[in-house]
């Protein structure tokens, strides 16, 4: 059974052959086929001529040759009916079909370059770009001219010698064009491969790894590569092939992890039959925590070593949008692809850092354990703040490695020595003072690399050796005390603002840009708009406000693949993050609650609730009460004027899932949904348009809240809507394809959403416009839990196809 392939937006991928008869369907040596093809090219050139006034001369020169050739071919077709006269000595039997074939190749090449989307004439200026360089135009004109000349000489009964010369010239030009076609096919294939890699691994670890490498002091981590490590390294076929590296937050696990990556990449560099795939999980970015992205990142790195893996992925690649950017493969599909990939390598290493920073720790570990069980050449290394999972199916596979303070202190001493030699403020100190700094930091750190780093940062800000020696006597002795000291330096008048900054950066789904953050921290629940009097005069002042606890990184730390076109390229390309994940741990600790900086204490439930409410407040602005807009300019202007809009639209439902909704929250959400009945769908339809990024307003107009909640797996929101009972039509259709909520939940693989809808009475046998029922789509997606629930409700026994 062939199931429908839904795309998230109307993406044109074809060319002229999609809207006109394909030349390939005609006789390869047919003059009539050439007449059809030359007409197609002429039509396309007319479209370009109408759309691109600045390309008038280039279009005109090509069109002159095309129309001239068309006239001659029509004459040849009428006079000779695709064959030479029996008494003709103007060309041999081979030159006629060869010339027709070469002319066809030229026209096919032109057709492929002149791709014109359906309906382009209505909006041509925004759609078309000129596909030729000047040398390309000259080449095509010369080829068309040779074809025209040869066929003209046939009509005029010219001598065989002349036609032979033109034929030879045409052959040379045809070979050049053929080479051009091959080159462009190669470029197209390379581009497609790169797109598959980006789709498979929307979060790539290379940039994070490069940053860590720069921060590392020479010789760091060498202590780790001891007998125990080499035993794991040579453990092919051994059952205990998962090394679990554990240590306290701030102990330097990620730095050690980067050393291990370097070591194993060096080992794999000598052979294409070895691969080291690695991934960094981060609380700063929810996309790094998704099981599909963790496994997809590893698979993408293997595919870059063995391109045949791409061919296994290509047929099952699915385009879809999720609130959290991820590929759309199931964990089961990724396990199978990885298993198959591991078998074509002699050695395969999978390294995952900070597994404690994903809520899907169990899913990821189970997937890796399943692979270890069937792949003797696979070795896995994981870093985590907690001990290894003790479930029977995994405990026998794990070797636990504790990061002892005595070992880490060696790296701390190397780090301190490196900074004192490389930073001017330390290099001018006396030898005795430098030795005092090294001794004090190394002996007090007690294996806390982050504490040593912060202490050195503080000392480097001082201006004299005397000040540095004085500060050494007053250094906080623990990481918590260090963070408390930093927070205490924030002026009282700025503490509320600083707390909001830390709250947003601790619990945002992805890193925020500086302008998103500046908008978020000035927002109040009662706001119905923000003007210049409300906004910060200098958003970048937030970076210094928090005393080094946050920092900006150039380049977005999230994939733009899900961003609506109207919202792209509008935000600053610098993202803001907490300087270290241990800051979040400190802010959520019991220690801070009884400290002098208890006002900065945070907890997950109330923080996510606060972010959700602020996002909804933003979407509730008066500017959006008039509902959806037509035209990309209007939509783009909304994004431009409201920096937090993209984040608020995408992620308020995610934060709603992570909090306990209070009655006031429920009222806010339901009243927001109720604006659907207002002018042009009110604030609700504005949100739907921000979410989808389309100016096609009809699907938004006909779609109710339950459909969007099912489509984007908004489990808490579905529960709220279903509580309304008769007010919700559970099978009401919506979206671009006019599907039911259950069908779209099945299509997107949203198991929990589908289960809720089935429990509430959604019809599993309703037929979608694609011709398939919800039940069939659930079977296609392998959603056995939902199918079992349907069977129980119907009192039937379920069977798998």
C-alpha positions, 0 to 999 in steps of 0.5 A, a space after each residue: 500500500 502506498 501512503 501519501 507523502 505530506 509536505 509542510 509547505 508547497 515546495 516546487 521541485 520540478 521543471 517544465 516537464 511537470 506541466 507540459 508533455 515530456 520530450 522523453 516520451 517522443 521518438 528520440 530522433 523525431 523532428 516533431 518531438 524537437 518542435 514540442 521541446 523548442 516550444 517549451 523552451 520558448 514559453 519558459 523564456 517568455 516567462 523570464 523575459 516578462 519577469 526579469 527586465 534587467 535580463 532583457 538582452 540575454 533573454 532576447 538573444 536566446 529567444 531569437 535563436 529558439 524561434 528561428 530554430 522552431 521555424 526551421 524545424 517546423 519546415 523540416 517536419 512538413 517537408 521530410 516527415 522525419 526522414 531524408 529523401 531517398 535520393 539525398 546525398 546531403 547527409 549519411 544515415 548516421 548524421 541525421 539521427 545524430 544531429 536530431 539527438 544532439 539538438 534534443 540534448 541542447 533543448 533538454 539542457 535548456 529545459 532543466 535550467 529554465 525551471 518555471 513553477 506552476 503559477 509563476 506568471 502571477 508572481 514571477 518577479 519574486 520567484 524567478 532568478 536568471 539561471 545562466 552565466 554569460 559563457 553559458 548563454 554563448 554556448 547555448 546560442 552557438 549550439 542552437 545556431 549550429 542546429 539551425 544551420 544544419 537543418 537549413 542546409 538540408 532544406 536548401 539541398 546544400 553539399 554534403 561537405 558543408 553539412 558534415 562540417 556543421 555536424 562536426 562543430 555541433 558534435 563538439 558543442 554537444 559534448 561540452 553541453 553534455 559535460 555541463 549536464 554531468 557536472 550539474 548533476 554531480 552538484 545537484 547530488 552533492 547538494 541533496 546529500 548535504 541536505 539529507 545530512 542537515 535533516 538527519 542531524 539538525 544539531 551538529 556537534 562540530 562547533 561545540 567541539 571546536 570551542 572546547 578544543 580552544 579552551 583546553 590547555 595542552 596535555 589536558 586529559 592524558 591521565 584518562 588514557 590508562 590501562 582501563 581505557 585501553 582495555 575498553 578500547 580493545 574490547 571487541 566482542 566483549 560484553 562490557 563495551 559501554 564505558 560510563 564516565 561519571 563525576 560532579 557537575 563542574 568537574 570537567 567531564 565535558 572537557 575530558 570528553 573532548 579529549 576522548 573525541 580527539 583521541 578516537 578521531 585520531 585513531 579512526 583517521 588512518 582508516 576509512 573503515 573506522 568511525 567515531 561518532 560523537 554528540 554533546 547533549 545540552 540543557 541550553 538547547 532542547 534539540 540536542 536532547 532529542 533521541 532522534 537527533 542524538 542517534 541521527 548525529 552519530 549516523 550522519 557522521 558515519 554517512 560522511 565516512 561511507 556515502 552508501 549510508 545516504 542511499 539507505 536514508 534517502 528513501 525513508 526521509 520524511 519532511 515534517 515540522 516539529 516544535 523542537 527541531 529534529 529529524 522525523 525518523 523513529 528511534 526504531 528506524 535509527 537503530 536499524 540504520 545504525 546497526 546496518 552501518 556498524 556492520 560495514 565498519 571494522 570499528 565503530 565508536 559512539 560517544 555521548 556527553 552529558 546524558 543527564 542533560 536530556 529527559 530521554 536518558 532511558 530511551 537513548 541508553 536502551 537504544 545504545 544497549 540494543 546496538 551493543 548487544 548485536 554489534 561486536 565491533 561497537 564501543 560506547 562511551 557516555 558521560 553523566 553526573 549520575 551513576 549508570 542505569 542499573 536495569 538488568 538489560 544494561 547493567 552487565 554491559 557497563 564499565 563505570 569510571 569515576 572522575 577522581 579529584 586527584 586525577 582532575 587536579 592534574 588538569 587543573 594545574 595544567 590549566 592554571 599554568 597555561 593561563 599564567 603563561 598566556 595572559 599578560 596580567 599573570 606573566 608580569 607577576 613575580 615568580 613567587 606570586 605565580 607559584 602562590 596562585 598555582 598552589 592555591 588554586 590547584 590545592 583548593 579546587 578539589 577536582 572542581 574544574 569550573 571553580 578553578 576557571 571562575 577563580 582564575 577569571 576573577 584573579 585576571 580582572 585584578 590590576 596588581 600583584 598585591 590585589 591578586 595575593 589579597 584575593 587568594 586569601 578571600 577566594 570562596 572555597 566551593 562552587 556554590 559559594 563562588 556563584 553566590 559571591 558573583 550574584 552578590 556583586 549585582 547591584 540591588 536595583 538590577 537584581 530583578 532584571 538579572 533574575 529574569 535573564 537567568 530564568 529565561 536562559 536556564 529554561 528556554 528551549 533553545 538559546 535566545 538571541 540578545 534581542 529575544 532575551 531583551 524583549 522577554 525580560 521586560 515583558 509583564 503579564 499585564 502588557 498588551 503591547 511594548 513600545 520604546 519606553 518599555 524596551 531596553 535602550 542597550 540590549 547588550 548591557 544584559 551581558 555585563 549585568 550578570 557578571 560573567 554568568 552568561 555569554 554571547 556566541 556568534 552564530 545561531 545555535 539552532 537549526 533554521 530549517 523549521 523557521 518560516 521564511 518570513 521570520 528568517 534573517 530578522 534576528 541577530 545572529 548571536 545567541 546568549 547562553 549560561 556560561 556553564 550548566 553548573 549555574 543552572 544546577 546552583 540556581 535550582 539547588 537547596 543550598 541557594 534557598 537558605 543563602 544570602 542570594 536566595 532571591 535568585 533561586 529557581 525551580 522548573 515548574 514555576 519557571 516554565 509556567 512564567 515563560 509560558 504565560 509571558 509567551 501567551 501574553 506576547 501573542 495576546 498583544 493588541 497588534 495581533 487581535 485583527 487576526 491573520 494577514 495576507 501578503 508576506 510583507 505584512 507577515 514579515 513586518 510582524 516578525 520584524 517589529 516583535 523580536 520574541 514572536 518566533 520563540 513565543 509562537 513555537 514554544 509556549 505549548 512546550 513550556 505548558 507541558 513542563 508545568 502544572 497548570 493552575 486555574 488562572 493558566 487554564 483560563 488564559 489558554 482557553 480565552 486565547 483560543 476563544 479569540 478564534 471567533 473574532 475578526 479574521 480569527 483574532 489572536 489565535 489565527 495570528 498565532 497559527 500563521 506565525 507557527 506555520 509561516 504561510 500567507 495562504 489563509 484559507 487552511 488557517 481559517 477553516 482549522 480549529 484549535 484541536 487540530 493544531 494541538 494534535 498536529 504539534 503534540 500539545 498533550 496538555 492543550 489537548 486535555 484542556 480542549 477535550 474537557 470542554 466536551 460538546 464544545 469540541 468537534 473531535 473529528 472536525 477537519 482542518 489543515 492544508 489537507 483537510 484531515 481530522 485531528 486523529 489523522 494528522 496525529 497519526 501522520 506525525 507519529 504523535 502517540 500520546 496525542 493520538 491516544 487522547 483522541 481515541 479515548 475521547 471517541 475520535 473515529 479511527 475509520 474516517 477516510 482522509 482526503 488521501 483515501 486512507 483511514 486513520 487506522 491505516 495511517 496508524 498501522 503505517 507509522 507502527 503506532 501499536 499502542 494506539 491500535 491496541 487502544 482502538 481494539 480494546 475500545 471496540 472489543 476487537 482483537 488486533 492483528 498486525 499486517 
